[in-house]
């Protein structure tokens, strides 16, 4: 356990940040799942609109360094490819 006032404050701050990061990481995963669900449903127009909304969420989370920018890019690329592959 933290012994100094500085260490106690740091522990409080770390916990808040961990919770915030976990929440935003969850938001990232939800955005990806929404696009996948739309692609599986087979409606290309709906998938495109959901993808556009998800891209902004993915980018903002990557900007905050909660997920690495390459991981965000990889997800966007794969989701885009899935939408393009729809007939």
C-alpha positions in Angstrom: 0.0 0.0 0.0 1.1 3.6 -0.7 2.9 5.2 2.3 3.2 8.8 1.3 0.6 11.4 0.3 2.1 11.6 -3.1 1.9 7.8 -3.6 -1.7 7.7 -2.4 -2.7 10.4 -4.8 -0.8 8.6 -7.7 -2.7 5.4 -6.8 -6.0 7.3 -7.0 -5.2 8.8 -10.3 -4.0 5.5 -11.7 -7.2 3.8 -10.8 -9.3 6.6 -12.4 -7.2 6.4 -15.6 -7.4 2.6 -15.7 -11.2 2.8 -15.5 -11.4 5.4 -18.2 -9.1 3.5 -20.5 -11.1 0.3 -19.9 -14.3 2.1 -20.8 -12.9 3.5 -24.0 -11.3 0.2 -25.0 -14.8 -1.4 -24.6 -16.2 1.4 -26.8 -13.6 0.5 -29.4 -14.6 -3.2 -29.4 -18.3 -2.3 -29.5 -17.7 -0.1 -32.6 -15.9 -3.0 -34.4 -18.6 -5.5 -33.5 -21.3 -3.2 -34.8 -19.7 -3.1 -38.2 -19.2 -6.9 -38.3 -22.8 -7.4 -37.3 -23.9 -5.1 -40.1 -21.7 -6.9 -42.7 -23.1 -10.3 -41.6 -26.7 -8.9 -41.9 -25.9 -8.3 -45.6 -27.0 -4.7 -45.9 -24.2 -2.9 -47.6 -25.6 0.6 -47.2 -26.2 0.1 -43.4 -22.7 -1.4 -43.1 -21.2 1.7 -44.7 -23.0 4.1 -42.4 -22.1 2.1 -39.3 -18.5 1.9 -40.6 -18.3 5.7 -40.9 -19.5 6.2 -37.3 -17.1 3.5 -36.1 -14.1 5.1 -37.8 -14.3 8.2 -35.8 -14.5 6.3 -32.6 -11.6 4.1 -33.6 -9.5 7.1 -34.6 -10.2 9.1 -31.4 -9.2 6.1 -29.2 -6.0 5.7 -31.2 -5.2 9.4 -30.9 -5.5 9.0 -27.1 -3.0 6.1 -27.3 -5.5 3.7 -25.7 -4.9 1.3 -28.6 -1.9 1.5 -30.9 -2.4 3.5 -34.1 -1.4 0.4 -36.2 -4.0 -1.7 -34.5 -6.6 0.9 -35.2 -5.5 1.1 -38.8 -5.6 -2.7 -39.1 -9.1 -2.9 -37.8 -10.3 -0.1 -40.1 -8.6 -1.8 -43.1 -10.2 -5.2 -42.4 -13.6 -3.8 -41.8 -13.4 -1.7 -45.0 -12.3 -4.8 -46.9 -15.2 -6.8 -45.5 -17.7 -4.1 -46.7 -16.1 -3.9 -50.1 -16.3 -7.7 -50.4 -20.1 -7.6 -50.0 -21.9 -8.4 -53.2 
